[in-house]
Amino acid sequence: MIYLDNAATTLRKPPQVIDAVTAAMGSLGNSARGTHEEALAASRVIYDTRCKLAELFHCKRPDHVAFTCNSTEALNIAIHGCIRAGEHVISTDLEHNSVLRPLYRLERENGVGLSFVPADKQGNIDYADFERLLRPDTRAIVCTHASNLTGNVLDLARIGQFAHEHDLLFIVDASQSAGVLPIDMEKMHIDVLCFTGHKSLMGPQGTGGLCVRGGVDIAPWKVGGTGVQTYLHEQPEQMPTRLEAGTLNGHGIAGLNAALGFLRETGVETIHAHETALLRRFVAGVREIPNVTLYGDFDRERTAVAALNIGDMDSGEVSDILSEDYGIATRPGAHCAPRLHEALGTQEQGAVRFSFGWYNTEEEADAAITALREIAT
């Protein structure tokens, strides 16, 4: 099987990730729930993982790295915890439903005003639109770093500078970029960075989190047991406990710790260069096939994602043929990105997404090109 659905989850993990999860399941207790060695071992692994994430994303304080099950949970915590009733938020047409649905809920239930920077037919935005959409009651900018549909990358440094100049919170969805693109929270003026562990970070599913700049107060989205300050009626104030009610996924975090070690050893730039080379090879071959439409801007910085359609064929049909006849795994449909599909004009047809990862090869990219050529002719 040729796995080209890495934007959904990286299937092939570094061997040390699998080994770390297995070892943790036989040795780790519950962090902050005791002083015996098993509980302390879990606490040490979890803290070390916070430190590695803080280093990777240039978050000043490891104790401001809070763990979640995925980026969807992290984004819900950030959006619901930072945006108050009646305030205004600027987002973009590139967003995943993990951003859109929490925002729509706040609009519906709390009277939050929403404005979206529009995308063009290539999935690009005009950065001048942030100024155009700014209002006196604007509280925050919430946006993705990279589109999960087109692979187009937003200039976080530029958006962050705008947010900083206008005293706006800057909340970033790094689901598609964490582990494959450089992220510097300080230089990019990011207040809250939301990430998932199971994609380009190459960790297990069920891991993710958010990195919070010092001074940013996020109201807890969920409350409950923490193992500390039991007699308080409210969730404790100090980070990261404030955002971590309940038992953490210690086994998964142990795997994420090993994945971060692999990333540090291999280099984010090295991984990105390999994936980008595969994407360029694939796109060059696909562009020679008649009746194939590619979506996105391939002349700028991007992730290793290519979305396409063949004529008027339904994207689900194409993806099924690729899977059943060629053993190639892709992702068809709407990709939880409704506004961007509307901008691209692909609401009805959807698109077939190919996404390359560290463990893919040139031979696999060539096989995908051959399969598309045969399907299209």
Phi, psi and chi 1 to 4 in degrees:
 res  aa     phi    psi   chi1   chi2   chi3   chi4
   1 MET       -  134.1 -172.1  -93.0  -71.5      -
   2 ILE   -99.3  113.0  -62.3  174.4      -      -
   3 TYR   -95.7  109.4 -173.6   80.4      -      -
   4 LEU  -124.1   45.6  -61.4  178.3      -      -
   5 ASP  -128.9   40.3 -165.4   19.8      -      -
   6 ASN   -70.5  -19.6  -67.9  -79.0      -      -
   7 ALA   -71.3  -19.8      -      -      -      -
   8 ALA   -84.7  -47.2      -      -      -      -
   9 THR  -168.8  142.4 -167.6      -      -      -
  10 THR   -77.2  116.9   46.3      -      -      -
  11 LEU   -74.0  -47.1  176.9   67.0      -      -
  12 ARG   -88.9  118.2  -62.3 -177.3  176.2   91.6
  13 LYS  -106.1  155.7  -48.5  -68.8 -174.6 -178.2
  14 PRO   -57.3  140.2  -24.7   34.2      -      -
  15 PRO   -54.7  -33.4  -23.9   32.4      -      -
  16 GLN   -67.4  -22.4   53.2  -94.7   51.3      -
  17 VAL   -68.1  -46.4  172.7      -      -      -
  18 ILE   -63.6  -42.6  -60.9  169.2      -      -
  19 ASP   -63.1  -39.6  -67.9  -18.0      -      -
  20 ALA   -66.7  -40.1      -      -      -      -
  21 VAL   -65.1  -43.9  173.2      -      -      -
  22 THR   -61.4  -45.0  -57.6      -      -      -
  23 ALA   -64.8  -39.8      -      -      -      -
  24 ALA   -65.4  -36.8      -      -      -      -
  25 MET   -66.2  -21.1  -67.4 -172.0   73.5      -
  26 GLY  -102.6    2.4      -      -      -      -
  27 SER  -140.4  -25.7   62.3      -      -      -
  28 LEU   -89.0  137.7  -65.0 -171.1      -      -
  29 GLY   -92.3 -151.3      -      -      -      -
  30 ASN  -104.7  116.5 -162.1  -24.7      -      -
  31 SER   -58.9  136.1  175.3      -      -      -
  32 ALA    67.6   15.2      -      -      -      -
  33 ARG  -117.1   32.2  -90.7   64.4  170.9 -174.9
  34 GLY   155.6  171.0      -      -      -      -
  35 THR  -115.5   11.1   57.4      -      -      -
  36 HIS   -75.8  165.1   51.0   80.5      -      -
  37 GLU   -60.8  -37.6  178.9   54.7   33.3      -
  38 GLU   -65.3  -40.5  -70.2   76.3   11.7      -
  39 ALA   -68.4  -40.9      -      -      -      -
  40 LEU   -66.6  -36.4  -66.0  175.3      -      -
  41 ALA   -62.0  -42.1      -      -      -      -
  42 ALA   -62.3  -43.1      -      -      -      -
  43 SER   -62.1  -39.6  -64.9      -      -      -
  44 ARG   -66.2  -43.0  -75.2 -168.6  -73.6  -93.0
  45 VAL   -63.0  -44.4  168.4      -      -      -
  46 ILE   -64.5  -43.9  -71.3  168.8      -      -
  47 TYR   -65.9  -40.5 -179.6   71.9      -      -
  48 ASP   -63.0  -35.0 -173.9   59.8      -      -
  49 THR   -68.6  -39.1  -50.5      -      -      -
  50 ARG   -57.6  -43.7  -64.9 -169.3 -153.1  -82.3
  51 CYS   -62.8  -42.0  -67.7      -      -      -
  52 LYS   -67.2  -38.5  -73.2  178.3  178.7  175.3
  53 LEU   -68.3  -41.1  -72.8  163.9      -      -
  54 ALA   -60.9  -40.1      -      -      -      -
  55 GLU   -66.1  -43.7  176.7 -174.6    3.8      -
  56 LEU   -62.8  -41.5  178.1   63.8      -      -
  57 PHE  -100.2    2.7  -61.2  133.0      -      -
  58 HIS    58.7   46.6  -61.4  -92.1      -      -
  59 CYS   -92.0  125.6  178.2      -      -      -
  60 LYS   -64.0  -30.6  -79.0 -169.6  171.3 -178.4
  61 ARG  -125.3  116.6  -63.8 -178.2   57.1  174.1
  62 PRO   -58.4  -29.6  -25.3   34.6      -      -
  63 ASP   -74.3   -3.0   64.3  -24.5      -      -
  64 HIS  -101.9   16.7  -82.3   49.5      -      -
  65 VAL  -102.6  112.9  177.9      -      -      -
  66 ALA  -110.1  137.4      -      -      -      -
  67 PHE   -91.1  145.9  -71.4  109.3      -      -
  68 THR  -135.9 -177.9   63.0      -      -      -
  69 CYS   -79.4  -24.1  -66.4      -      -      -
  70 ASN  -174.6 -179.8   45.2   51.0      -      -
  71 SER   -72.9  -27.1   55.3      -      -      -
  72 THR   -60.0  -46.1  -62.8      -      -      -
  73 GLU   -64.9  -41.5 -175.7  179.3    2.7      -
  74 ALA   -60.9  -42.9      -      -      -      -
  75 LEU   -67.8  -37.8  -74.8  161.0      -      -
  76 ASN   -63.2  -42.4  -89.1  -86.1      -      -
  77 ILE   -60.9  -47.4  -69.4  171.1      -      -
  78 ALA   -66.6  -47.4      -      -      -      -
  79 ILE   -70.1  -48.5  -68.1  169.4      -      -
  80 HIS   -70.5  -27.3  -73.0   97.1      -      -
  81 GLY   -85.9  -14.2      -      -      -      -
  82 CYS  -112.9  -27.2  -70.9      -      -      -
  83 ILE   -97.3  126.9  -48.1  -57.8      -      -
  84 ARG  -103.6  162.0  -63.8 -176.2  -71.7  -92.7
  85 ALA   -55.3  135.5      -      -      -      -
  86 GLY    83.5   -5.0      -      -      -      -
  87 GLU   -82.1  173.3  -65.6  179.1  -30.2      -
  88 HIS  -121.4  140.3  174.4 -112.5      -      -
  89 VAL  -127.7  139.0  175.3      -      -      -
  90 ILE  -105.3  130.2  -59.6  173.6      -      -
  91 SER  -133.2 -163.0 -169.9      -      -      -
  92 THR  -135.9  166.8   80.9      -      -      -
  93 ASP   -73.1   -7.5  -83.2   -8.9      -      -
  94 LEU   -83.8   -3.0  -82.1   66.3      -      -
  95 GLU   -74.2  149.9  -54.2  -50.1  -45.6      -
  96 HIS   -81.7  158.6 -172.5  -81.4      -      -
  97 ASN   -60.8  -18.3  -86.7  -27.1      -      -
  98 SER   -65.5  -23.4  -64.2      -      -      -
  99 VAL   -94.8  -46.1  168.2      -      -      -
 100 LEU   -63.6  -47.7  -65.1  175.6      -      -
 101 ARG   -66.5  -41.4  -75.0  176.0  173.3  162.1
 102 PRO   -60.2  -39.1  -25.8   35.5      -      -
 103 LEU   -66.7  -43.6  -70.7  177.7      -      -
 104 TYR   -62.5  -36.7  -70.4  148.6      -      -
 105 ARG   -63.6  -44.1  172.0 -173.4  -80.5 -178.1
 106 LEU   -65.1  -36.0  -71.0  179.1      -      -
 107 GLU   -63.3  -44.1  178.8 -175.3   43.5      -
 108 ARG   -72.2  -41.8 -176.8  174.0   62.2 -109.2
 109 GLU   -99.1  -27.0  -61.7  179.5   -1.5      -
 110 ASN  -119.9    4.4  -68.9    4.3      -      -
 111 GLY    69.5   23.5      -      -      -      -
 112 VAL   -71.2  133.7  167.9      -      -      -
 113 GLY   -85.1  138.5      -      -      -      -
 114 LEU  -124.1  138.3  -59.3  179.8      -      -
 115 SER  -134.1  142.5  -62.1      -      -      -
 116 PHE  -122.5  126.7  -66.6   92.0      -      -
 117 VAL   -68.1  120.5  174.4      -      -      -
 118 PRO   -73.2  153.0   25.5  -32.6      -      -
 119 ALA  -105.1  149.5      -      -      -      -
 120 ASP   -92.2 -170.2   61.5   20.4      -      -
 121 LYS   -69.2  -12.6  -70.8  -64.5 -176.1 -179.1
 122 GLN   -98.0   -0.2  -79.0 -169.1  -54.8      -
 123 GLY    81.3   15.4      -      -      -      -
 124 ASN   -94.1  160.5  -71.4  -35.3      -      -
 125 ILE  -119.0  161.9   65.6  169.5      -      -
 126 ASP  -101.7  114.9 -177.9  -11.7      -      -
 127 TYR   -65.9  -19.2  -68.1   90.7      -      -
 128 ALA   -65.8  -19.1      -      -      -      -
 129 ASP   -67.5  -24.0  -76.3  -26.9      -      -
 130 PHE   -62.1  -42.8  -75.4   99.7      -      -
 131 GLU   -64.8  -41.8 -174.9   76.6   45.4      -
 132 ARG   -62.8  -35.5  179.8  179.7   62.0   82.4
 133 LEU   -89.3   -7.4  -64.4  173.3      -      -
 134 LEU   -64.8  136.0 -175.1   67.0      -      -
 135 ARG  -128.6  162.1  -60.3 -176.0  -12.8 -166.3
 136 PRO   -59.1  -28.9  -25.8   34.7      -      -
 137 ASP   -97.0   11.9   59.9  -15.7      -      -
 138 THR   -66.6  127.9  -57.3      -      -      -
 139 ARG  -102.4  -37.3  164.1   70.7  168.4  167.3
 140 ALA  -155.1  159.0      -      -      -      -
 141 ILE  -112.3  128.3  -65.2  173.8      -      -
 142 VAL  -123.1  118.2 -175.6      -      -      -
 143 CYS  -153.7  162.7   72.4      -      -      -
 144 THR   -81.4  158.8 -171.7      -      -      -
 145 HIS   -86.3  -39.8 -171.4 -174.4      -      -
 146 ALA  -143.2  138.0      -      -      -      -
 147 SER   -69.5  134.4  165.8      -      -      -
 148 ASN   -78.1  -10.6   72.1  -48.9      -      -
 149 LEU   -95.9  -50.5  172.7   56.5      -      -
 150 THR  -100.8  -21.7   64.4      -      -      -
 151 GLY    84.7   -3.3      -      -      -      -
 152 ASN   -60.8  141.8  -71.1    7.4      -      -
 153 VAL  -110.0  134.8  170.9      -      -      -
 154 LEU   -88.2  149.5  -64.5 -175.6      -      -
 155 ASP   -82.1   91.0 -173.2  -16.8      -      -
 156 LEU   -64.2  -34.7  -68.6 -170.8      -      -
 157 ALA   -63.3  -40.4      -      -      -      -
 158 ARG   -68.7  -45.7 -175.8  171.9 -179.2  177.9
 159 ILE   -66.6  -41.5  -59.2  170.9      -      -
 160 GLY   -62.7  -38.8      -      -      -      -
 161 GLN   -63.4  -41.5 -177.3   61.9   37.8      -
 162 PHE   -61.6  -45.6  174.5   83.8      -      -
 163 ALA   -62.0  -42.2      -      -      -      -
 164 HIS   -62.4  -43.5 -179.8   67.0      -      -
 165 GLU   -64.8  -28.1  -70.0  171.6   -5.0      -
 166 HIS  -107.5   13.8  -66.3  -82.1      -      -
 167 ASP    56.5   44.8 -163.4   26.6      -      -
 168 LEU  -105.5  146.8  -53.5  176.8      -      -
 169 LEU   -69.2  141.8  -77.1  173.8      -      -
 170 PHE  -121.3  107.4 -172.8   27.2      -      -
 171 ILE  -108.8  126.2  -59.0  171.3      -      -
 172 VAL  -119.8  133.9  172.3      -      -      -
 173 ASP   -94.0  106.7  173.9    8.6      -      -
 174 ALA  -103.3   26.6      -      -      -      -
 175 SER   -55.5  -40.0  -59.1      -      -      -
 176 GLN   -95.5   -6.3  -65.6  -66.8  -36.8      -
 177 SER  -117.0  -25.5   59.8      -      -      -
 178 ALA   -61.3  119.0      -      -      -      -
 179 GLY   101.2  -12.4      -      -      -      -
 180 VAL  -129.0  -17.5   74.4      -      -      -
 181 LEU  -125.7  145.0  -67.1  177.1      -      -
 182 PRO   -67.8  135.4   22.3  -31.7      -      -
 183 ILE  -131.2  124.1  -62.0  173.2      -      -
 184 ASP  -125.1  102.5 -170.9  -39.1      -      -
 185 MET   -59.7  -35.6  -69.9 -176.0   63.7      -
 186 GLU   -70.3  -52.1  -70.0  -62.3  -52.1      -
 187 LYS   -67.7  -30.8  -69.2 -177.9  179.1  178.7
 188 MET   -91.7    0.8  -65.9  173.8  171.3      -
 189 HIS    57.2   39.4  -61.1  -71.7      -      -
 190 ILE   -84.5  128.3  -62.0  170.6      -      -
 191 ASP   -88.5  -41.0  -67.3  -64.1      -      -
 192 VAL  -137.1  122.9 -174.6      -      -      -
 193 LEU  -110.6  120.8 -178.3   77.9      -      -
 194 CYS  -105.6  134.0  -58.7      -      -      -
 195 PHE  -142.5  161.2   63.6   91.0      -      -
 196 THR  -120.0  152.6 -167.3      -      -      -
 197 GLY   -91.1  -15.7      -      -      -      -
 198 HIS   -96.6    1.7   69.9   98.2      -      -
 199 LYS  -101.1 -114.9  -63.4 -174.3 -179.2 -175.0
 200 SER   -70.9  -13.7  -68.3      -      -      -
 201 LEU   -73.9  -14.9  -73.2  178.4      -      -
 202 MET    62.2   29.9  -69.7 -169.0  -86.4      -
 203 GLY   -96.8 -173.9      -      -      -      -
 204 PRO   -75.0  156.3  -14.7   29.4      -      -
 205 GLN   -64.2  155.2  -65.3  178.8    4.5      -
 206 GLY    86.2   12.1      -      -      -      -
 207 THR  -126.0  148.5   61.4      -      -      -
 208 GLY   175.0 -169.5      -      -      -      -
 209 GLY   168.9 -172.2      -      -      -      -
 210 LEU  -141.1  140.7   57.4  169.5      -      -
 211 CYS  -104.8  129.8  -59.5      -      -      -
 212 VAL  -119.9  127.5 -176.0      -      -      -
 213 ARG   -66.6  144.1 -178.1  179.0   59.0   79.0
 214 GLY   -57.5  137.9      -      -      -      -
 215 GLY    94.2  -12.2      -      -      -      -
 216 VAL   -89.1  119.7  175.3      -      -      -
 217 ASP   -98.7  122.0 -179.4   40.0      -      -
 218 ILE  -113.4  120.6  -57.5  179.3      -      -
 219 ALA   -67.5  136.7      -      -      -      -
 220 PRO   -60.1  133.8  -21.4   32.2      -      -
 221 TRP   -81.6  -32.8 -173.5   51.3      -      -
 222 LYS  -133.5  151.1   60.4  179.4 -179.1  178.3
 223 VAL  -131.7  158.4  -63.2      -      -      -
 224 GLY   159.9 -149.8      -      -      -      -
 225 GLY   -68.0  140.7      -      -      -      -
 226 THR  -132.3  -14.7   57.7      -      -      -
 227 GLY    85.9   -8.1      -      -      -      -
 228 VAL  -134.0  157.9  -63.1      -      -      -
 229 GLN    48.9   50.4  -63.1 -178.6  -73.1      -
 230 THR   -58.6  -32.0  -65.8      -      -      -
 231 TYR   -86.5   -2.2  -66.0  101.0      -      -
 232 LEU   -69.8  141.6  -76.0 -179.3      -      -
 233 HIS   -80.3  -18.8  -71.1 -162.7      -      -
 234 GLU  -111.4  165.3  -57.6   82.8   22.8      -
 235 GLN   -62.8  137.1 -167.2   74.1    1.0      -
 236 PRO   -54.5  152.6  -26.4   35.1      -      -
 237 GLU   -79.9  -33.3  -70.2  -70.6  -30.2      -
 238 GLN   -74.5  146.7   71.8  -91.0   22.9      -
 239 MET   -83.2  152.8  -71.6  -76.0  -70.5      -
 240 PRO   -86.8   -0.6   34.6  -37.1      -      -
 241 THR   -55.5  -33.0  -53.1      -      -      -
 242 ARG   -55.9  -30.8 -176.6  163.9  174.8   76.9
 243 LEU  -112.9   10.8  -55.4 -179.5      -      -
 244 GLU  -126.6   57.3  -70.3 -176.9  -16.8      -
 245 ALA   -70.2  136.2      -      -      -      -
 246 GLY    92.3  170.2      -      -      -      -
 247 THR   -68.3  130.6  -64.7      -      -      -
 248 LEU   -75.9  159.5  -64.0  176.6      -      -
 249 ASN   -80.4   74.1  177.8   10.0      -      -
 250 GLY   -59.2  -38.4      -      -      -      -
 251 HIS   -64.2  -44.5  -54.8  147.7      -      -
 252 GLY   -67.2  -39.4      -      -      -      -
 253 ILE   -65.3  -33.9  -67.6  170.3      -      -
 254 ALA   -61.2  -40.9      -      -      -      -
 255 GLY   -66.0  -40.0      -      -      -      -
 256 LEU   -63.3  -37.8  179.9   58.4      -      -
 257 ASN   -58.0  -45.6 -174.3  -73.3      -      -
 258 ALA   -65.2  -38.3      -      -      -      -
 259 ALA   -63.3  -40.0      -      -      -      -
 260 LEU   -65.8  -34.7  -68.6  165.5      -      -
 261 GLY   -63.5  -39.9      -      -      -      -
 262 PHE   -64.7  -42.4  173.3   82.4      -      -
 263 LEU   -62.7  -42.0  -73.2  175.8      -      -
 264 ARG   -62.9  -41.7 -179.4 -169.6  -71.0  172.4
 265 GLU   -70.4  -40.7  179.3 -178.3  -17.7      -
 266 THR   -82.5  -40.4  -53.3      -      -      -
 267 GLY   100.1  124.2      -      -      -      -
 268 VAL   -59.0  -40.0  169.6      -      -      -
 269 GLU   -64.2  -38.4  -62.8   81.6    3.5      -
 270 THR   -65.3  -43.2  -60.2      -      -      -
 271 ILE   -64.0  -45.3  -67.2  170.5      -      -
 272 HIS   -62.7  -40.8 -178.1   50.5      -      -
 273 ALA   -63.2  -41.7      -      -      -      -
 274 HIS   -64.0  -47.2  171.0   74.6      -      -
 275 GLU   -65.9  -38.7  -65.8  179.2    1.1      -
 276 THR   -65.3  -39.4  -60.4      -      -      -
 277 ALA   -62.2  -40.7      -      -      -      -
 278 LEU   -64.7  -42.6  -67.1  177.5      -      -
 279 LEU   -61.8  -45.7  176.5   73.4      -      -
 280 ARG   -62.0  -39.8  -71.3  174.4  178.6  164.9
 281 ARG   -62.3  -44.8 -175.1 -177.6 -174.8   96.5
 282 PHE   -64.0  -48.3  174.6   75.9      -      -
 283 VAL   -63.7  -40.6  169.3      -      -      -
 284 ALA   -60.0  -40.1      -      -      -      -
 285 GLY   -72.5  -38.9      -      -      -      -
 286 VAL   -68.1  -35.6  167.1      -      -      -
 287 ARG   -63.2  -18.3  -80.8  177.5  166.8  162.4
 288 GLU   -86.8   -5.3  -62.9  176.9   -5.4      -
 289 ILE   -91.9  121.8  -56.0  173.8      -      -
 290 PRO   -63.3  149.5  -19.0   31.1      -      -
 291 ASN    74.6   12.3 -147.6   27.3      -      -
 292 VAL  -107.0  131.2  171.1      -      -      -
 293 THR  -111.5  123.9  -58.7      -      -      -
 294 LEU   -98.7  144.8  -82.6  164.0      -      -
 295 TYR  -117.1  139.0  -56.2   99.5      -      -
 296 GLY   114.9  171.3      -      -      -      -
 297 ASP  -105.6  112.7 -171.5  -18.7      -      -
 298 PHE   -98.4   10.8  -66.8   90.2      -      -
 299 ASP  -104.3    2.8  -64.5  -36.0      -      -
 300 ARG  -124.2  174.1  -56.9 -174.1 -172.2 -173.6
 301 GLU   -57.9  141.3 -177.7 -175.5   26.4      -
 302 ARG  -161.6  171.2   56.2 -178.5  -61.9  103.8
 303 THR   -92.6  172.7   57.4      -      -      -
 304 ALA   -85.8   60.7      -      -      -      -
 305 VAL  -124.8  136.8  169.2      -      -      -
 306 ALA  -136.4  121.9      -      -      -      -
 307 ALA  -107.6  139.9      -      -      -      -
 308 LEU  -153.2  167.8   56.5   82.7      -      -
 309 ASN  -137.1  154.5  -82.5  -47.7      -      -
 310 ILE  -110.5  109.4  -60.6  175.8      -      -
 311 GLY    52.4 -133.4      -      -      -      -
 312 ASP  -104.7   18.2   59.3    0.1      -      -
 313 MET   -65.0  139.8  -69.4 -178.3   67.2      -
 314 ASP   -63.5  138.1 -178.9   78.9      -      -
 315 SER   -62.3  -33.8   61.2      -      -      -
 316 GLY   -65.3  -37.2      -      -      -      -
 317 GLU   -65.0  -43.9  179.3 -175.2    0.9      -
 318 VAL   -62.9  -44.3  174.5      -      -      -
 319 SER   -64.2  -38.0 -171.7      -      -      -
 320 ASP   -64.3  -42.1  -76.2  -13.7      -      -
 321 ILE   -63.4  -43.8  -66.4  171.6      -      -
 322 LEU   -59.0  -40.4  -74.3  166.0      -      -
 323 SER   -73.4  -49.6  177.4      -      -      -
 324 GLU   -78.2  -36.1  -65.7  174.2   10.4      -
 325 ASP   -97.4  -23.6  -64.3  -12.3      -      -
 326 TYR  -123.4   -6.3  -63.5   91.8      -      -
 327 GLY    65.0   35.6      -      -      -      -
 328 ILE  -115.2  122.4  -61.4  173.8      -      -
 329 ALA   -91.9  122.3      -      -      -      -
 330 THR  -134.5 -179.2   58.9      -      -      -
 331 ARG  -123.4  116.6  167.6   82.2 -176.0  -84.8
 332 PRO   -97.9  177.7   36.8  -34.0      -      -
 333 GLY    98.1 -145.8      -      -      -      -
 334 ALA  -100.6  -10.4      -      -      -      -
 335 HIS    57.0   26.1  -49.0   88.7      -      -
 336 CYS    57.0   29.0  -57.6      -      -      -
 337 ALA  -129.3   66.2      -      -      -      -
 338 PRO   -64.6  -39.7   24.2  -34.9      -      -
 339 ARG   -67.5  -35.9  -62.1 -174.3   68.9   94.2
 340 LEU   -72.7  -36.9 -171.3   49.4      -      -
 341 HIS   -62.5  -36.6  -86.9  -74.4      -      -
 342 GLU   -63.7  -41.9  -69.8  172.8    8.1      -
 343 ALA   -65.3  -36.0      -      -      -      -
 344 LEU   -81.8  -14.5  -60.9  175.5      -      -
 345 GLY    78.0   28.4      -      -      -      -
 346 THR  -116.4   25.7   51.9      -      -      -
 347 GLN   -58.4  -43.0  -52.1   98.6  -62.0      -
 348 GLU   -80.6  -42.1  -61.7  -60.1  -38.5      -
 349 GLN   -83.6  -27.0 -168.3  176.3   12.4      -
 350 GLY    70.1 -156.7      -      -      -      -
 351 ALA  -157.6  155.4      -      -      -      -
 352 VAL   -98.5  120.8 -175.6      -      -      -
 353 ARG  -103.8  126.4 -175.1 -175.1   67.6 -171.1
 354 PHE  -106.6  127.4  -65.1   75.1      -      -
 355 SER  -134.5  125.1   47.8      -      -      -
 356 PHE   -97.0  149.6  -64.6   85.9      -      -
 357 GLY  -131.3 -179.7      -      -      -      -
 358 TRP   -58.7  -34.0  173.3 -111.4      -      -
 359 TYR   -92.2    3.4  -71.1  102.7      -      -
 360 ASN   -80.8  160.8  -71.9  125.9      -      -
 361 THR  -127.3  166.1   65.2      -      -      -
 362 GLU   -61.4  -37.5  -69.0 -176.9  -11.2      -
 363 GLU   -62.3  -35.8  -69.5   75.2   17.1      -
 364 GLU   -70.9  -39.3  -69.7  176.9  -31.0      -
 365 ALA   -61.9  -42.9      -      -      -      -
 366 ASP   -64.8  -38.1  -67.8  -16.4      -      -
 367 ALA   -63.5  -37.8      -      -      -      -
 368 ALA   -66.7  -39.3      -      -      -      -
 369 ILE   -61.8  -46.5  -64.2  167.7      -      -
 370 THR   -60.3  -43.4  -60.7      -      -      -
 371 ALA   -62.3  -44.3      -      -      -      -
 372 LEU   -64.7  -38.3  -73.0  170.6      -      -
 373 ARG   -63.0  -42.4 -175.6  179.1  -65.0  112.8
 374 GLU   -68.7  -38.2  -67.2  177.3    0.0      -
 375 ILE   -68.2  -36.6  -64.3  170.8      -      -
 376 ALA   -78.8  -13.3      -      -      -      -
 377 THR  -111.5      -   56.0      -      -      -
